[in-house]
Amino acid sequence: MAALVADGCRVAGASLEDQPVKELELHIAADCSRPAVAAAVVDQVAEEFGGLDVLVTAAGQMPLVPAHRTSDEQWTGALVNTLDTVFFPVRAALPYLVDSTAGAIVAVSSVNTLVGAPWAAAYTAAKGGVDALVRQLAVEYGGRGVRVNAVAPGMVGGAALPDAAAGYPIGRTIEAREVADAVAFLAGPKASGITGVVLPVDGGLSVLSPAVVGRADLQARLRED
């Protein structure tokens, strides 16, 4: 949000929490996994701001459980809170975005759609649906002036998560501001030729061979002069 504000955007946001966020000009407490609620939020923002140019979706639910032990409720919850929270706001926003001079949608996906991780079947499937939706919408609405992309962050925590750094070629996990900067880039005019892309913001995690992670000698080679 701060990155978009720094780019000169007026920013509104919706979340489950009824707690204002200082960077937001308008905050709405709402559950955007519900179609009618998502539509009402989008309409309210468009009315108060006089239109809508950019939609950013960032939500998810990650039950950590093996696939064979995943309950119906965990599976459905992951889909509803990860995929529905993208589709319903997007569906409501598209009529505004196709009339915009700079229509853009940016979804926050996950590096889990690019590399496997234990106990994340429901979350990964839902985020994979987000990636597929991004590509589909890019094709359907590109000719109407709407670009649709996603960012796929790795673990967020930066230097505060040293135990997780081994899998990251940059030597640390990701900072929240790095994800925000990528979102702002994809939403802005410097990415005017980019659509249908899922951009990893993962410090190289998705391209690192698993063989390197478990071998200190191979990790050392990456840092040799």
MOURWO-V518027 format. One record per residue. N is the residue number from 1. RES is the residue in three letters. D_CENTER is the distance of its C-alpha to the mean C-alpha in whole Angstrom. Layout:
N/RES/D_CENTER + N/RES/D_CENTER
//
This chain:
1/MET/13 + 2/ALA/16 + 3/ALA/15 + 4/LEU/15 + 5/VAL/18 + 6/ALA/19 + 7/ASP/19 + 8/GLY/21 + 9/CYS/19 + 10/ARG/20 + 11/VAL/17 + 12/ALA/17 + 13/GLY/14 + 14/ALA/15 + 15/SER/14 + 16/LEU/17 + 17/GLU/19 + 18/ASP/21 + 19/GLN/21 + 20/PRO/21 + 21/VAL/19 + 22/LYS/21 + 23/GLU/19 + 24/LEU/18 + 25/GLU/21 + 26/LEU/21 + 27/HIS/19 + 28/ILE/19 + 29/ALA/19 + 30/ALA/18 + 31/ASP/17 + 32/CYS/15 + 33/SER/15 + 34/ARG/19 + 35/PRO/19 + 36/ALA/22 + 37/VAL/20 + 38/ALA/17 + 39/ALA/20 + 40/ALA/22 + 41/VAL/19 + 42/VAL/18 + 43/ASP/22 + 44/GLN/23 + 45/VAL/20 + 46/ALA/22 + 47/GLU/25 + 48/GLU/25 + 49/PHE/23 + 50/GLY/25 + 51/GLY/23 + 52/LEU/19 + 53/ASP/17 + 54/VAL/14 + 55/LEU/11 + 56/VAL/8 + 57/THR/6 + 58/ALA/5 + 59/ALA/7 + 60/GLY/9 + 61/GLN/13 + 62/MET/14 + 63/PRO/18 + 64/LEU/19 + 65/VAL/22 + 66/PRO/24 + 67/ALA/23 + 68/HIS/27 + 69/ARG/27 + 70/THR/24 + 71/SER/25 + 72/ASP/25 + 73/GLU/23 + 74/GLN/20 + 75/TRP/20 + 76/THR/19 + 77/GLY/18 + 78/ALA/15 + 79/LEU/15 + 80/VAL/15 + 81/ASN/13 + 82/THR/10 + 83/LEU/11 + 84/ASP/13 + 85/THR/11 + 86/VAL/9 + 87/PHE/13 + 88/PHE/15 + 89/PRO/14 + 90/VAL/13 + 91/ARG/17 + 92/ALA/18 + 93/ALA/17 + 94/LEU/18 + 95/PRO/21 + 96/TYR/21 + 97/LEU/19 + 98/VAL/21 + 99/ASP/24 + 100/SER/22 + 101/THR/23 + 102/ALA/19 + 103/GLY/17 + 104/ALA/13 + 105/ILE/10 + 106/VAL/7 + 107/ALA/4 + 108/VAL/0 + 109/SER/4 + 110/SER/7 + 111/VAL/10 + 112/ASN/12 + 113/THR/12 + 114/LEU/14 + 115/VAL/16 + 116/GLY/18 + 117/ALA/18 + 118/PRO/21 + 119/TRP/20 + 120/ALA/17 + 121/ALA/18 + 122/ALA/16 + 123/TYR/13 + 124/THR/13 + 125/ALA/14 + 126/ALA/12 + 127/LYS/9 + 128/GLY/11 + 129/GLY/12 + 130/VAL/9 + 131/ASP/10 + 132/ALA/13 + 133/LEU/12 + 134/VAL/11 + 135/ARG/14 + 136/GLN/16 + 137/LEU/15 + 138/ALA/16 + 139/VAL/19 + 140/GLU/20 + 141/TYR/19 + 142/GLY/20 + 143/GLY/23 + 144/ARG/23 + 145/GLY/21 + 146/VAL/17 + 147/ARG/15 + 148/VAL/12 + 149/ASN/9 + 150/ALA/6 + 151/VAL/5 + 152/ALA/6 + 153/PRO/7 + 154/GLY/11 + 155/MET/13 + 156/VAL/12 + 157/GLY/16 + 158/GLY/18 + 159/ALA/21 + 160/ALA/21 + 161/LEU/21 + 162/PRO/24 + 163/ASP/24 + 164/ALA/21 + 165/ALA/21 + 166/ALA/24 + 167/GLY/21 + 168/TYR/19 + 169/PRO/22 + 170/ILE/21 + 171/GLY/23 + 172/ARG/20 + 173/THR/16 + 174/ILE/14 + 175/GLU/14 + 176/ALA/12 + 177/ARG/13 + 178/GLU/12 + 179/VAL/9 + 180/ALA/10 + 181/ASP/12 + 182/ALA/10 + 183/VAL/8 + 184/ALA/12 + 185/PHE/13 + 186/LEU/11 + 187/ALA/12 + 188/GLY/16 + 189/PRO/19 + 190/LYS/19 + 191/ALA/16 + 192/SER/19 + 193/GLY/20 + 194/ILE/16 + 195/THR/15 + 196/GLY/14 + 197/VAL/12 + 198/VAL/9 + 199/LEU/10 + 200/PRO/10 + 201/VAL/10 + 202/ASP/12 + 203/GLY/16 + 204/GLY/17 + 205/LEU/17 + 206/SER/16 + 207/VAL/19 + 208/LEU/22 + 209/SER/24 + 210/PRO/25 + 211/ALA/28 + 212/VAL/28 + 213/VAL/26 + 214/GLY/29 + 215/ARG/31 + 216/ALA/32 + 217/ASP/34 + 218/LEU/32 + 219/GLN/29 + 220/ALA/32 + 221/ARG/33 + 222/LEU/30 + 223/ARG/31 + 224/GLU/34 + 225/ASP/36
//
